[in-house]
Amino acid sequence: MASLALGSQPAQLIPPPEFQDLYQRYSESVYRTAFRVTGNGADAEDILQTVFLRVLDHRLTIDPIRNPEAYLRRAATNASIDLLRWRSSRAETAVDDALDYGGKESTALMREGVRRALARLPQQEAEMFVLAYLEGFSYDELAEQFGVARGTVASRLNRIKADLQKRLKEWK
């Protein structure tokens, strides 16, 4: 059985300067994206770590010319949706049906309903909705991100909104 010598220090992983720069420049944006989707600061912190650990672990190279912020925000969106799906499948968040649908409770319930509805959408649809309506991506940016025509983005978003509205009505 191996043992550590007294006084020895554990090895520390020191990220390369490029990674540190990437983190400093985009961590706030990744956090905000995760927070908008999850509505929870602790979850947003976890997602922030997840996104950057994946970049570091997989030694991903992010082309600075191709908009690294958009890539990282999309990664945060995906990780957030994954978390919502995981929670939805385990019914981790209990909702009291007896609450009155007025005031602050109504807003909180509506947000929870939207999160649950997003968790039930196909991954790409949930991602497109979040990037468009929570992150403010333009139709042109979405078309580039998803490799589709601008008109396709518009029609998909209309269909996604209709699907979400239907799911929200079922949830109430």
N, C-alpha and C positions, 0 to 999 in steps of 0.2 A: 504494500500500500504506500503510495507516494505521499509525501507531506511537504508543506511549504516551510522554508527556513524562516526563523524568526527575523523580523525586520525587513522581510522582502516586501516589495510593493507590487500590487497587481498591475499587469500591463494595461495601458490605456490606449484605446483606439482614438487616434487623432485624425479627424476628417481632413482630406486634402483641401487646400485653399479654395478650389473651385466649388466644392460642396459648401463650405462655410459661406462663401459669397452668395451662392444660390439660396441658402437658408436665410441669410440676413435680408436679402432683397425680396423674397417671396413668402416668408413664413406668415406674415400678417394677412396677406391675401388668402392663403390656404386656410388659415384659422377662420377668417370671416366667412368664407364659403362653407366650411363645415358647420359653423354656428348657425348660418342661415337655414341650412337644411335640417340640422338636428334640433336646433333651439336649446342646446345645452352646452355650457362652457366646458365642462369636464369631457364630454364626448368630443367636442371640437379639438381640445388639446390632444386627446387620444388619436384622433384622425390626423392631426398635424404631424404627430410623431410617426404614425403609420406611413403616411405619404413620403416623408423624408427618409425614413428607414428603408423603405422599398427602393428609393433612388440610390441610397448608399449600398444596401445589400446586393442589389442587382447590377451595381455599377452602370446604371443607365447613363447614357450620354444624351444630354438635352441640347439640341441645336439652338444657340442663342438667336439665330436669325429667324427661326420658326416660332417665336413667341413662347418662351418657357413658362411665362405666367399662365397663359391659356392652358398649357399642358398640365401644370400643377393644379390649377383650379378644377380642371376636369377630373384629375385623379382624386382630388378631395371630394368632389361631387359623387364619384363612384363609390368611394369608401364610405361616405355618409349614407348613401342609398343602401349599401350592403348592411350597414349597421341598423338602419330602419327596418329592413327586411328581416334581419335576424331577430330583432325585438318583436316585430309583428308576428312572426311565426311562433314565438314563445309567449305571446300575450303578456309581455313584461309590464306594460303600462296599463293599469286599471283605470277605467273611466266610469264615473258614477252617473248612471243614467237619470238619477233623480235630480241632478242639478238643473237649475233654471237656466234657460238659454238667453240670459241678459247680462250685461255688464262684462267685467273682466273674465268671468268664468266662460262666457260665450266665446270670447277671443281665444282663450286657451284651448277650449274644446275644438274650435274650428281649426286651429293650428295642428292639434293632435289628429284631427280627422284628415287633414291634408297630408300629414306625414304618413299616416296609415294607408291612405289612398296611393300615395307615391310608392310606398313599399310594395304595392300589389301590381304596379305597372311593369311592363317589360323593361329591362335595364336601360336600353337605349332611349326609350320614350321618357322614362323618369329623368334620365340625364339631360336630355334635350330640354325638357320643361324647366328643370332647375337652372340650367345655364341661361335660358332665355329670360325667365321671369324672376329669378332670385339673383342671378349674377349679371344680368343686363347685357348678355351677348346679343349682337345684332343678327338679323337673318343671314347677312353675308358671312359673318364670323362662324355662325352655326353651319352654314353650307360648307365652308372650308373644313371645319372640324370633323363633320360627318361624311364628307365626300359626296354630297348630293346637291341638286340645284336649289336655288333660293326659293323657288315656288314650292318645291317639295317640303322644305322646312316650314313654310307658311301653312300648307295643308296638314302636315303632321301635327303641328302645334294646335291647330283648330280641333283636330280629332282628339288629341290628348286632353285638351281642356274639356271637351264634351264628355270624355270618359271619366275624368276626375270629378266633374260635376255629378255625374250619375253615381259614382262610387260614394261621394259625400252624402248624397241623398239617402243611399242605402245605409250608410254608417249611422246617421241620425236615427 
